Amino acid sequence: MIELKGVAKSFGSLRAVDGIDLNVHRGELFGLIGRNGAGKSTLFQLMLGLIAADAGQVSINGERAGGPRFRAVKRRLGYLPENVVLYDNLTGIETLRFFARLKGVDTAECAPLLEQVGLTHAAARKVREYSKGMKQRLGFAQALLGDPPLLFLDEPTNGLDPEGIREFYRTLRARQEDGTTIVITSHILAEIQQRVDRLAILHSGRIRAMGSVQTLRAQTDLPLWFEVVAHSSDTDPIASALRRAPFDKVTTNDRRVAFQCPRNAKMAAIAALAPLTDRIADLQIQEPSLEDVFLGWMGASA
């Protein structure tokens, strides 16, 4: 659905995007993460055809950005910018009808979309009376107008409460199941960790790493954390067994023994604990979070 080859963009002396190659598959939920200034927003604008690349090629659904047929492709894209700007003097339903006309979409879609994003009760209220989260919901409804085959969502949960975030991702999942391709950026990495199919880590305008969360975990080779819960407060036999093995940071607290384990020593850790199963009430293994993975790659880039 999206193909970038050697794409570069500069603003004066700033190289915002520096030779990016990227493919996003049809029906994929793809994440873009990076520090502020990494090039995420510029990359979005390039893929949306809002700005032109200095070098390389951007293609959306087989059409080259800037080509003679790209205008028709661009009209079918859904986009939610990081900072939603709406007309304060319009009501919610008037706002959605305004954008529907711009997109050439039947205005009959507007009321059902307001219901989908939880704004039916505020349809007749002026946007100036909306909270930040309500404006974000209205912006999301605008992006969904016309059932776009490709959605670009820049920090889409900004201002949403936990219930709103859950409903937002439920809607995204339903759209994805219907074949929609979704590209999303977020600084809240815990939100997207279990939801994206693949993601790219951007650093200084370049893709530093790309793949599924599990693939990136393996590539960073970050350790696992084990926590053992003993039947009693006598955890010395468990801790002693672990200290004889190649594990690190073994700590005890009441009935709990925690330790760090290299990824390739996972089975060795389980084998070390196996003779002590009569002393163990529970065992938890924690993978590195996406935040850990991101910071690991950023440390490698420093």
Backbone bond lengths (Angstrom), bond angles and torsions (degrees), N, CA, C in turn:
res aa  C-N    CA-C-N  psi(-1)  N-CA   C-N-CA  omega(-1)  CA-C   N-CA-C  phi
1 M - - - 1.468 - - 1.536 111.37 -
2 I 1.337 117.03 -38.54 1.460 121.99 178.52 1.520 108.89 -126.04
3 E 1.320 116.10 132.72 1.464 120.28 177.17 1.527 109.20 -138.53
4 L 1.327 115.77 123.69 1.449 122.38 175.70 1.520 108.72 -119.08
5 K 1.332 116.04 132.85 1.466 120.92 178.93 1.529 109.64 -128.12
6 G 1.325 116.58 112.01 1.456 121.66 175.24 1.514 114.29 57.96
7 V 1.335 117.19 36.36 1.464 120.86 -173.22 1.533 110.66 -77.96
8 A 1.324 115.59 132.12 1.460 122.02 179.56 1.522 109.40 -137.44
9 K 1.332 115.08 147.06 1.460 121.10 177.42 1.524 109.23 -150.21
10 S 1.321 116.09 129.90 1.464 121.46 178.51 1.518 109.80 -122.26
11 F 1.330 114.46 150.78 1.456 122.21 171.69 1.527 106.25 -123.68
12 G 1.309 116.22 98.61 1.448 120.06 -172.77 1.524 109.75 64.98
13 S 1.331 116.53 -125.59 1.464 120.58 179.51 1.528 112.83 -85.82
14 L 1.344 117.12 -5.26 1.462 120.92 -178.46 1.524 110.82 -86.94
15 R 1.321 116.34 120.58 1.461 121.94 176.44 1.530 106.98 -91.13
16 A 1.353 116.75 91.15 1.463 120.98 -173.56 1.526 112.14 -73.04
17 V 1.321 117.35 -38.77 1.471 123.60 176.56 1.516 106.59 -129.85
18 D 1.319 116.28 127.91 1.464 120.06 -166.58 1.533 111.82 -127.80
19 G 1.342 116.39 79.48 1.461 120.79 174.00 1.516 114.49 70.68
20 I 1.328 116.36 55.11 1.471 120.64 -176.25 1.524 111.47 -91.31
21 D 1.327 115.30 132.26 1.466 123.67 168.98 1.525 107.30 -111.00
22 L 1.326 116.64 129.49 1.463 119.71 -175.54 1.517 110.13 -154.93
23 N 1.336 115.66 138.89 1.466 121.90 172.45 1.519 108.18 -129.40
24 V 1.324 116.05 128.36 1.467 121.82 174.16 1.520 106.93 -116.43
25 H 1.328 115.92 124.35 1.461 120.95 -173.95 1.530 111.56 -80.18
26 R 1.313 115.26 153.95 1.461 121.30 178.10 1.534 110.00 -61.23
27 G 1.322 116.48 131.80 1.464 121.20 178.90 1.519 114.54 81.07
28 E 1.333 117.44 8.60 1.460 121.70 -177.34 1.534 110.47 -92.39
29 L 1.330 116.07 147.06 1.456 122.18 169.53 1.523 105.81 -102.67
30 F 1.324 115.58 106.36 1.458 122.14 -170.93 1.520 109.72 -112.83
31 G 1.332 117.22 132.24 1.449 121.87 -179.06 1.517 112.40 -105.27
32 L 1.331 115.91 145.22 1.463 123.08 172.04 1.525 107.42 -120.61
33 I 1.327 116.99 121.15 1.456 119.81 178.90 1.518 109.74 -129.11
34 G 1.307 115.79 154.40 1.456 121.04 179.98 1.510 109.79 170.77
35 R 1.315 115.56 165.33 1.456 120.22 176.64 1.521 110.54 -65.58
36 N 1.331 116.20 165.11 1.459 119.69 171.90 1.522 109.13 -57.48
37 G 1.331 116.00 132.86 1.459 120.28 -179.30 1.512 114.26 86.08
38 A 1.339 117.36 6.73 1.469 119.73 -178.69 1.520 112.52 -74.35
39 G 1.343 117.85 -19.34 1.457 121.12 179.09 1.518 114.04 116.53
40 K 1.332 117.99 7.04 1.468 120.84 -175.91 1.528 112.15 -63.24
41 S 1.329 116.56 -49.98 1.472 119.65 -177.15 1.524 111.26 -66.43
42 T 1.319 116.82 -38.11 1.471 119.56 176.88 1.521 110.40 -63.32
43 L 1.317 116.46 -41.10 1.464 120.45 178.63 1.528 110.54 -62.51
44 F 1.324 117.28 -41.52 1.461 120.96 175.58 1.523 110.57 -57.96
45 Q 1.318 117.22 -48.01 1.463 120.62 -177.67 1.521 111.67 -63.11
46 L 1.325 116.66 -35.12 1.469 120.41 176.89 1.525 110.79 -66.36
47 M 1.336 116.95 -43.78 1.463 120.28 -178.42 1.524 111.93 -70.30
48 L 1.341 116.11 -29.18 1.456 120.47 177.93 1.529 112.45 -80.77
49 G 1.335 116.67 -9.29 1.454 119.97 -178.00 1.512 113.24 76.83
50 L 1.340 117.71 17.97 1.467 121.26 179.31 1.521 111.06 -78.84
51 I 1.327 117.00 -28.37 1.467 122.07 174.36 1.530 107.19 -133.77
52 A 1.305 115.89 158.15 1.465 121.17 -178.58 1.525 110.06 -99.58
53 A 1.316 116.02 144.52 1.465 121.40 176.86 1.529 110.09 -72.70
54 D 1.322 115.46 147.53 1.467 120.28 173.78 1.525 110.68 -76.93
55 A 1.322 115.16 -29.85 1.471 120.41 -179.71 1.516 108.07 -151.98
56 G 1.337 115.92 158.50 1.457 120.54 178.78 1.517 112.54 86.37
57 Q 1.314 114.94 -174.46 1.465 120.53 -174.56 1.518 110.97 -136.29
58 V 1.340 116.07 135.69 1.455 123.98 175.11 1.516 108.17 -114.10
59 S 1.328 117.17 124.77 1.463 121.33 177.13 1.516 109.81 -125.64
60 I 1.336 115.70 134.44 1.460 122.61 177.49 1.523 108.06 -121.71
61 N 1.311 115.61 121.50 1.470 121.12 -179.86 1.532 111.13 52.51
62 G 1.328 115.47 38.59 1.454 121.23 175.98 1.514 115.60 85.06
63 E 1.335 117.39 -2.90 1.467 120.66 -178.99 1.523 109.87 -108.75
64 R 1.316 116.80 131.37 1.454 122.27 -178.86 1.523 110.43 -73.62
65 A 1.347 116.04 131.58 1.466 120.28 176.82 1.525 109.75 -58.19
66 G 1.324 115.77 130.45 1.459 120.84 -177.10 1.505 113.55 90.45
67 G 1.343 116.97 -8.55 1.460 121.03 179.08 1.513 111.86 -75.15
68 P 1.329 117.40 171.79 1.472 120.86 -173.93 1.521 114.07 -65.41
69 R 1.332 118.04 -25.17 1.471 120.11 -178.25 1.535 112.34 -104.41
70 F 1.320 117.15 4.74 1.467 118.69 -176.16 1.528 112.38 -72.37
71 R 1.318 117.29 -27.92 1.469 120.13 179.80 1.527 110.75 -58.18
72 A 1.341 115.96 -41.28 1.466 119.98 179.24 1.530 110.53 -66.54
73 V 1.339 117.19 -37.02 1.459 121.06 177.89 1.524 109.87 -65.73
74 K 1.320 116.52 -43.26 1.470 121.53 -176.76 1.526 112.03 -62.46
75 R 1.323 116.90 -32.68 1.466 120.51 179.83 1.522 111.23 -66.77
76 R 1.333 117.32 -20.74 1.465 120.37 -178.68 1.527 113.07 -95.43
77 L 1.321 117.95 3.20 1.463 120.38 -178.93 1.522 110.41 -87.23
78 G 1.333 116.03 145.26 1.457 121.27 172.94 1.513 109.32 -106.04
79 Y 1.346 116.32 136.31 1.465 119.73 -174.80 1.517 110.06 -141.57
80 L 1.326 115.60 127.90 1.457 121.98 172.25 1.522 107.42 -117.72
81 P 1.337 118.64 108.34 1.462 120.45 -179.23 1.527 111.38 -73.41
82 E 1.328 115.37 164.75 1.465 120.03 -179.55 1.528 111.21 -62.42
83 N 1.315 117.05 -41.98 1.460 121.62 179.83 1.522 108.45 -110.45
84 V 1.318 115.78 103.53 1.462 121.16 -177.82 1.531 109.45 -75.15
85 V 1.328 116.08 124.42 1.463 121.35 177.41 1.529 107.72 -116.63
86 L 1.336 115.72 119.08 1.458 121.44 -177.45 1.533 109.50 -126.68
87 Y 1.322 115.40 168.43 1.463 120.58 179.86 1.523 109.51 -86.21
88 D 1.335 116.50 113.18 1.463 121.27 -173.59 1.522 113.75 -62.85
89 N 1.334 117.25 -28.18 1.464 119.88 -174.76 1.525 113.57 -85.27
90 L 1.337 116.89 -6.89 1.465 120.19 176.09 1.525 109.59 -91.13
91 T 1.308 116.03 154.57 1.462 120.02 172.29 1.533 109.00 -81.09
92 G 1.313 115.60 172.83 1.461 119.32 178.69 1.515 112.30 -59.95
93 I 1.322 117.39 -46.31 1.467 120.35 -177.73 1.530 110.42 -70.42
94 E 1.346 117.28 -35.07 1.469 119.52 177.29 1.524 110.83 -65.87
95 T 1.329 116.21 -38.52 1.464 120.53 177.98 1.514 110.80 -60.41
96 L 1.313 116.37 -46.59 1.457 120.22 -177.55 1.527 110.72 -67.50
97 R 1.332 117.75 -38.15 1.467 120.40 177.95 1.526 111.12 -66.57
98 F 1.336 116.53 -35.02 1.470 120.96 177.09 1.526 110.10 -60.83
99 F 1.338 116.53 -48.49 1.462 119.97 -179.43 1.530 111.08 -68.90
100 A 1.317 116.94 -32.95 1.471 119.68 177.35 1.524 110.75 -61.77
101 R 1.312 116.69 -42.33 1.476 120.03 178.77 1.528 110.56 -65.28
102 L 1.329 116.71 -40.28 1.461 119.34 177.95 1.522 111.55 -60.42
103 K 1.325 115.45 -37.16 1.465 120.21 -177.39 1.526 113.02 -87.63
104 G 1.328 116.53 -5.49 1.459 119.22 -176.68 1.519 112.52 71.12
105 V 1.335 116.14 32.86 1.459 122.41 -177.53 1.521 109.43 -104.50
106 D 1.313 117.62 144.34 1.456 122.94 177.39 1.530 109.46 -59.59
107 T 1.331 117.28 125.45 1.459 121.36 -178.64 1.527 112.39 -67.28
108 A 1.328 117.03 -11.38 1.467 119.77 175.84 1.522 111.66 -64.60
109 E 1.338 117.70 -16.98 1.461 121.30 177.70 1.529 112.64 -72.56
110 C 1.319 116.75 -20.37 1.461 120.31 -166.52 1.526 113.70 -66.33
111 A 1.321 116.96 -49.95 1.469 119.51 -177.86 1.528 111.96 -61.22
112 P 1.359 119.81 -45.65 1.470 119.23 177.03 1.525 113.24 -61.34
113 L 1.343 117.50 -34.72 1.459 119.87 178.76 1.529 111.19 -68.73
114 L 1.348 116.80 -39.00 1.455 119.24 175.99 1.524 110.90 -61.21
115 E 1.316 115.79 -38.34 1.467 119.25 177.10 1.531 110.63 -66.39
116 Q 1.323 116.63 -39.99 1.461 120.81 -179.10 1.521 111.97 -61.86
117 V 1.335 117.57 -36.01 1.469 119.99 -178.75 1.529 112.06 -95.69
118 G 1.329 116.89 8.34 1.461 120.47 174.05 1.511 115.36 77.64
119 L 1.344 117.39 33.79 1.463 120.46 -177.93 1.523 113.63 -121.07
120 T 1.319 118.06 13.10 1.466 119.87 -179.36 1.527 111.13 -57.22
121 H 1.321 116.45 -39.93 1.460 120.74 -177.92 1.532 112.73 -64.92
122 A 1.346 116.81 -20.28 1.466 121.32 -177.37 1.521 111.97 -112.87
123 A 1.320 117.71 15.44 1.468 121.09 -174.97 1.520 112.27 -59.45
124 A 1.334 117.81 -35.92 1.462 121.42 -176.09 1.530 112.78 -95.13
125 R 1.326 118.14 3.42 1.458 121.33 179.25 1.524 110.80 -87.66
126 K 1.334 116.07 147.08 1.458 120.68 176.08 1.531 109.60 -65.84
127 V 1.328 115.33 142.98 1.464 120.62 -178.77 1.530 110.98 -61.12
128 R 1.333 118.38 -28.52 1.466 120.19 179.29 1.530 111.88 -63.22
129 E 1.343 116.63 -18.09 1.462 120.96 178.54 1.526 111.88 -91.32
130 Y 1.326 117.08 -3.07 1.469 120.97 -178.23 1.525 110.32 -78.45
131 S 1.324 115.86 145.83 1.455 121.21 170.25 1.527 109.10 -74.95
132 K 1.328 116.32 170.91 1.462 120.65 178.81 1.529 110.94 -58.99
133 G 1.337 115.89 -43.10 1.460 119.77 179.72 1.514 112.84 -64.86
134 M 1.342 116.47 -37.62 1.469 120.05 178.26 1.519 110.90 -66.50
135 K 1.339 116.85 -39.58 1.467 119.45 176.93 1.527 110.41 -63.86
136 Q 1.324 116.05 -36.29 1.461 119.18 178.13 1.524 110.84 -65.07
137 R 1.322 116.65 -41.05 1.472 120.91 177.11 1.531 110.80 -62.46
138 L 1.325 116.30 -41.35 1.471 120.18 179.18 1.522 110.54 -65.84
139 G 1.337 116.65 -39.43 1.460 120.00 175.96 1.519 111.95 -62.72
140 F 1.321 116.57 -37.42 1.466 120.91 177.75 1.524 109.91 -65.71
141 A 1.335 117.32 -43.05 1.463 120.65 177.59 1.518 110.61 -58.84
142 Q 1.344 116.17 -41.13 1.476 120.93 177.41 1.514 110.71 -59.19
143 A 1.348 117.14 -41.46 1.465 120.66 -178.78 1.522 111.95 -66.13
144 L 1.337 116.48 -27.50 1.471 121.15 -177.20 1.524 113.26 -85.31
145 L 1.335 117.54 -8.41 1.463 120.01 -179.25 1.527 111.13 -57.70
146 G 1.319 116.16 135.58 1.457 121.04 176.81 1.510 114.44 80.70
147 D 1.341 116.92 8.97 1.466 121.50 178.64 1.531 111.25 49.56
148 P 1.341 118.11 60.89 1.473 121.11 -174.48 1.528 112.03 -65.16
149 P 1.325 117.67 141.54 1.464 120.39 177.85 1.517 113.05 -75.28
150 L 1.357 116.77 -13.27 1.459 121.66 -178.17 1.524 108.84 -139.80
151 L 1.350 115.54 125.24 1.462 122.16 -179.58 1.519 110.36 -115.14
152 F 1.326 116.71 132.47 1.453 123.01 172.11 1.527 107.43 -112.77
153 L 1.327 116.64 119.72 1.457 121.66 -174.67 1.526 109.44 -126.17
154 D 1.334 116.04 112.40 1.467 122.21 -175.40 1.533 108.53 -103.08
155 E 1.327 117.30 109.18 1.471 123.01 -176.83 1.532 110.43 49.32
156 P 1.336 118.36 56.68 1.469 120.85 -169.29 1.525 115.49 -72.08
157 T 1.330 118.80 -19.68 1.471 119.41 -177.64 1.520 111.92 -96.88
158 N 1.317 116.98 11.16 1.468 121.50 178.94 1.529 110.05 -58.95
159 G 1.338 116.54 117.16 1.457 120.49 178.31 1.515 115.04 92.37
160 L 1.330 118.26 -7.81 1.468 120.51 -179.52 1.528 110.49 -82.19
161 D 1.331 115.64 145.97 1.457 120.78 174.49 1.530 108.91 -81.96
162 P 1.346 119.12 170.58 1.472 120.48 -176.58 1.529 113.85 -55.08
163 E 1.330 117.08 -39.25 1.466 119.41 178.73 1.524 110.73 -66.10
164 G 1.342 115.76 -40.42 1.455 119.81 178.69 1.516 112.11 -64.72
165 I 1.334 116.91 -38.24 1.468 121.32 177.86 1.522 110.41 -63.60
166 R 1.334 116.15 -43.69 1.466 119.46 179.76 1.524 110.79 -62.72
167 E 1.340 117.30 -44.22 1.457 120.80 179.87 1.529 111.11 -66.34
168 F 1.329 116.21 -37.31 1.461 120.38 178.19 1.525 110.59 -58.68
169 Y 1.324 117.40 -49.99 1.461 120.17 -178.06 1.537 112.17 -71.07
170 R 1.315 116.38 -27.42 1.471 118.79 174.45 1.535 109.70 -65.55
171 T 1.315 116.24 -41.67 1.471 120.39 177.13 1.524 110.98 -64.36
172 L 1.335 116.41 -42.66 1.464 120.18 178.58 1.517 111.38 -60.14
173 R 1.334 116.24 -44.36 1.459 119.91 -178.32 1.523 110.35 -62.38
174 A 1.341 117.04 -40.95 1.467 120.22 178.59 1.522 110.44 -63.85
175 R 1.326 117.28 -40.95 1.471 120.91 177.90 1.525 110.85 -63.85
176 Q 1.320 115.69 -41.98 1.468 119.85 179.92 1.524 110.49 -63.78
177 E 1.322 116.92 -40.97 1.465 120.16 178.70 1.523 111.81 -62.80
178 D 1.337 116.57 -24.97 1.464 120.99 176.65 1.529 112.13 -86.91
179 G 1.345 117.06 2.38 1.459 120.45 174.41 1.514 116.00 106.07
180 T 1.341 118.28 0.99 1.457 120.66 -179.50 1.530 110.65 -70.83
181 T 1.317 116.47 137.05 1.461 122.52 172.94 1.525 108.29 -92.47
182 I 1.327 116.52 135.08 1.467 120.56 -173.24 1.526 109.58 -130.43
183 V 1.325 115.97 130.17 1.461 122.09 173.03 1.519 106.96 -117.48
184 I 1.322 116.68 127.31 1.459 121.15 -171.94 1.519 110.13 -134.54
185 T 1.330 116.11 141.68 1.455 120.81 170.13 1.523 108.17 -116.12
186 S 1.321 116.10 148.53 1.459 120.58 177.09 1.516 109.38 -160.56
187 H 1.334 115.37 141.04 1.463 120.53 171.59 1.529 110.60 -88.57
188 I 1.338 116.51 -12.72 1.462 120.55 179.46 1.526 107.00 -92.44
189 L 1.328 115.76 86.56 1.455 120.79 -169.55 1.526 112.63 -67.83
190 A 1.329 117.07 -29.19 1.464 119.53 178.96 1.527 111.24 -62.76
191 E 1.334 117.25 -28.34 1.466 121.12 179.90 1.524 111.87 -66.79
192 I 1.317 116.58 -42.82 1.459 119.35 -172.01 1.526 112.81 -94.43
193 Q 1.323 117.49 -9.11 1.463 121.65 -173.68 1.520 112.99 -52.56
194 Q 1.333 116.98 -45.94 1.458 121.14 -177.71 1.522 112.97 -95.69
195 R 1.331 117.14 5.50 1.459 118.87 -170.97 1.524 114.05 -113.96
196 V 1.330 117.90 -28.37 1.467 119.33 -178.67 1.524 110.74 -82.67
197 D 1.319 115.74 147.88 1.468 120.75 174.10 1.523 110.30 -78.50
198 R 1.325 115.72 -44.97 1.465 122.37 175.34 1.519 107.75 -143.67
199 L 1.318 115.83 165.97 1.459 119.80 175.40 1.516 109.90 -151.64
200 A 1.318 114.78 162.40 1.457 121.71 176.21 1.517 108.74 -122.86
201 I 1.320 115.98 137.43 1.460 122.02 175.35 1.530 107.81 -98.94
202 L 1.332 116.45 118.25 1.458 121.65 -179.75 1.525 110.08 -97.58
203 H 1.321 114.70 140.73 1.465 120.99 177.23 1.521 108.08 -147.93
204 S 1.334 116.06 119.10 1.468 122.23 178.55 1.529 112.18 53.29
205 G 1.342 115.63 43.46 1.457 120.24 175.34 1.510 115.60 80.39
206 R 1.322 117.46 3.56 1.462 121.14 179.59 1.521 110.78 -122.68
207 I 1.328 115.86 155.49 1.465 120.13 174.15 1.524 107.57 -82.85
208 R 1.324 114.72 114.26 1.467 120.54 -178.34 1.522 111.15 -81.64
209 A 1.331 116.79 -35.10 1.470 121.64 179.86 1.519 108.44 -158.39
210 M 1.334 116.44 154.41 1.462 120.55 -179.27 1.518 109.27 -152.91
211 G 1.331 115.68 141.77 1.459 121.06 177.79 1.512 110.28 152.50
212 S 1.323 116.86 -172.64 1.458 120.64 175.02 1.524 108.64 -70.76
213 V 1.330 116.06 164.68 1.471 120.07 178.25 1.521 109.90 -58.46
214 Q 1.335 117.09 -42.43 1.459 120.19 -178.45 1.532 111.19 -66.28
215 T 1.327 116.74 -38.20 1.469 120.23 177.26 1.530 111.03 -62.42
216 L 1.328 116.55 -43.43 1.456 120.34 -179.80 1.523 111.33 -68.04
217 R 1.334 116.58 -34.27 1.465 119.51 174.75 1.519 110.66 -59.57
218 A 1.331 115.25 -46.06 1.461 119.67 -178.39 1.527 111.04 -64.80
219 Q 1.336 116.53 -37.24 1.456 120.08 -178.08 1.529 112.52 -70.08
220 T 1.333 117.10 -33.84 1.467 119.29 178.14 1.519 111.90 -78.83
221 D 1.349 116.88 -18.82 1.466 122.34 178.20 1.525 111.67 55.97
222 L 1.330 116.21 38.99 1.462 120.36 177.05 1.528 110.11 -74.99
223 P 1.324 118.42 149.45 1.463 120.79 -177.31 1.527 112.42 -73.05
224 L 1.322 115.55 160.25 1.454 123.42 172.61 1.527 108.31 -93.18
225 W 1.324 115.22 155.25 1.460 120.53 173.45 1.522 109.11 -110.96
226 F 1.325 115.96 128.00 1.461 122.14 175.11 1.530 108.21 -106.31
227 E 1.322 116.26 141.80 1.457 120.89 169.65 1.522 108.68 -131.32
228 V 1.328 115.15 121.22 1.459 122.02 -178.74 1.522 108.10 -106.49
229 V 1.323 116.70 131.66 1.459 121.84 175.62 1.520 107.51 -107.49
230 A 1.338 116.58 119.18 1.470 121.68 -178.37 1.527 110.61 -87.47
231 H 1.323 115.56 159.54 1.463 120.64 176.52 1.525 111.39 -67.81
232 S 1.327 116.80 -30.40 1.460 120.89 -178.20 1.525 109.50 -131.19
233 S 1.336 115.94 174.97 1.464 120.38 179.58 1.526 112.57 -77.51
234 D 1.328 116.46 -3.94 1.468 119.86 177.29 1.533 108.60 -83.49
235 T 1.306 115.25 87.73 1.469 120.54 -176.70 1.524 112.33 -98.91
236 D 1.346 117.58 1.81 1.465 120.18 -175.90 1.525 113.48 -58.02
237 P 1.357 119.66 -43.95 1.471 118.51 179.44 1.533 112.82 -59.77
238 I 1.337 116.97 -38.24 1.467 120.67 179.80 1.522 109.89 -68.90
239 A 1.331 116.28 -48.09 1.460 120.06 -179.41 1.524 111.22 -62.49
240 S 1.337 117.44 -39.21 1.466 121.17 -179.70 1.518 111.15 -64.35
241 A 1.337 116.58 -41.37 1.463 120.48 179.42 1.521 110.83 -63.06
242 L 1.302 116.52 -36.56 1.460 120.17 -178.96 1.518 111.81 -76.00
243 R 1.296 117.18 -34.07 1.466 119.82 -179.65 1.515 112.15 -70.59
244 R 1.344 116.04 -20.99 1.471 118.99 175.78 1.527 111.56 -81.21
245 A 1.302 116.47 -15.65 1.463 121.44 -178.11 1.537 108.86 -98.40
246 P 1.340 117.93 170.58 1.474 120.70 -176.11 1.527 112.89 -80.64
247 F 1.333 116.37 59.38 1.457 120.02 179.33 1.519 108.90 -119.06
248 D 1.334 115.97 163.46 1.464 120.25 -169.55 1.526 109.98 -127.65
249 K 1.320 115.35 156.59 1.461 123.33 173.33 1.526 111.92 54.77
250 V 1.328 116.88 49.10 1.464 121.44 177.80 1.525 108.14 -76.48
251 T 1.331 117.14 119.07 1.462 122.08 179.31 1.516 109.61 -128.97
252 T 1.336 115.76 151.95 1.464 120.74 178.31 1.526 109.38 -123.72
253 N 1.312 115.81 145.76 1.464 122.01 177.59 1.515 108.16 -153.25
254 D 1.342 115.19 105.36 1.456 121.11 -176.32 1.522 108.97 58.35
255 R 1.344 119.36 -116.72 1.470 122.02 -178.05 1.523 112.26 -93.77
256 R 1.300 117.59 8.24 1.465 120.56 -173.10 1.525 111.58 -109.73
257 V 1.337 114.65 139.03 1.457 122.10 173.63 1.528 106.97 -124.45
258 A 1.324 116.31 121.90 1.469 120.92 179.56 1.523 108.79 -115.67
259 F 1.332 114.98 146.12 1.463 118.59 176.80 1.523 109.68 -157.07
260 Q 1.313 113.70 159.96 1.460 122.24 179.57 1.521 108.76 -100.33
261 C 1.337 114.77 141.20 1.460 119.25 -175.02 1.531 109.73 -134.32
262 P 1.326 118.84 127.35 1.466 119.95 173.47 1.530 110.17 -57.56
263 R 1.326 115.95 145.39 1.469 119.81 -176.27 1.529 112.23 -55.57
264 N 1.340 117.44 -38.33 1.462 119.85 -177.68 1.532 113.31 -81.14
265 A 1.348 116.45 1.49 1.470 119.83 178.79 1.532 111.84 -111.88
266 K 1.331 116.18 17.99 1.462 120.22 -177.53 1.528 112.06 -58.77
267 M 1.326 116.76 -47.41 1.467 119.92 -178.65 1.531 110.75 -69.47
268 A 1.340 117.14 -31.32 1.462 119.98 176.76 1.526 110.42 -65.01
269 A 1.323 116.73 -36.46 1.459 120.38 177.51 1.521 110.83 -65.08
270 I 1.317 116.11 -43.92 1.468 119.96 178.90 1.527 110.28 -64.20
271 A 1.340 116.46 -39.96 1.468 120.27 178.35 1.532 111.02 -64.01
272 A 1.335 117.76 -37.39 1.465 121.02 179.04 1.519 111.48 -66.51
273 L 1.335 116.39 -30.22 1.459 120.82 -179.09 1.532 113.08 -86.86
274 A 1.333 116.80 -20.50 1.468 120.74 -174.28 1.534 113.63 -55.24
275 P 1.342 120.87 -44.37 1.470 119.68 -180.00 1.533 113.80 -66.70
276 L 1.332 116.89 -9.31 1.466 120.84 -175.36 1.524 112.30 -109.70
277 T 1.329 117.33 17.84 1.466 120.16 -175.35 1.523 113.24 -60.43
278 D 1.348 117.33 -27.56 1.461 118.88 178.46 1.528 111.83 -70.28
279 R 1.324 117.81 -17.08 1.463 122.24 178.08 1.535 112.67 -96.69
280 I 1.333 116.73 -11.00 1.471 121.08 -171.58 1.523 110.71 -102.70
281 A 1.338 115.50 126.15 1.464 121.10 177.57 1.521 112.16 -92.97
282 D 1.323 116.56 -29.95 1.467 119.67 -176.93 1.524 109.21 -159.27
283 L 1.337 115.12 157.64 1.458 121.63 179.23 1.517 108.74 -143.58
284 Q 1.323 116.99 130.04 1.458 122.12 176.94 1.521 109.39 -124.95
285 I 1.334 115.30 137.42 1.465 121.42 177.86 1.518 107.45 -120.09
286 Q 1.320 116.91 123.61 1.463 121.91 -177.08 1.520 110.61 -110.92
287 E 1.341 114.90 120.44 1.457 121.32 174.47 1.529 109.61 -75.16
288 P 1.327 118.52 155.20 1.469 119.86 172.59 1.520 110.25 -58.81
289 S 1.324 116.33 137.83 1.461 120.57 177.30 1.522 109.77 -73.16
290 L 1.332 116.12 168.04 1.461 120.12 175.82 1.527 110.02 -62.63
291 E 1.316 117.00 -33.37 1.466 120.09 175.74 1.524 110.70 -62.56
292 D 1.349 117.05 -42.78 1.467 120.56 176.63 1.529 110.78 -60.30
293 V 1.330 115.12 -44.27 1.468 120.69 -179.31 1.531 110.03 -62.37
294 F 1.331 116.18 -46.65 1.465 121.05 -179.44 1.527 110.77 -59.85
295 L 1.326 117.10 -48.03 1.452 120.65 -179.26 1.524 111.34 -66.46
296 G 1.345 115.58 -31.59 1.464 119.46 175.35 1.512 112.00 -63.00
297 W 1.329 116.55 -44.43 1.465 120.38 178.17 1.520 111.09 -68.26
298 M 1.329 116.89 -37.53 1.469 119.49 179.62 1.525 110.43 -66.62
299 G 1.337 116.59 -36.41 1.451 120.09 176.54 1.519 111.21 -65.00
300 A 1.352 115.68 -37.46 1.460 120.28 178.58 1.528 110.97 -69.26
301 S 1.340 115.99 -24.75 1.471 119.92 -178.25 1.524 112.27 -85.99
302 A 1.339 116.40 -15.48 1.459 120.01 -174.10 1.532 111.50 -67.41
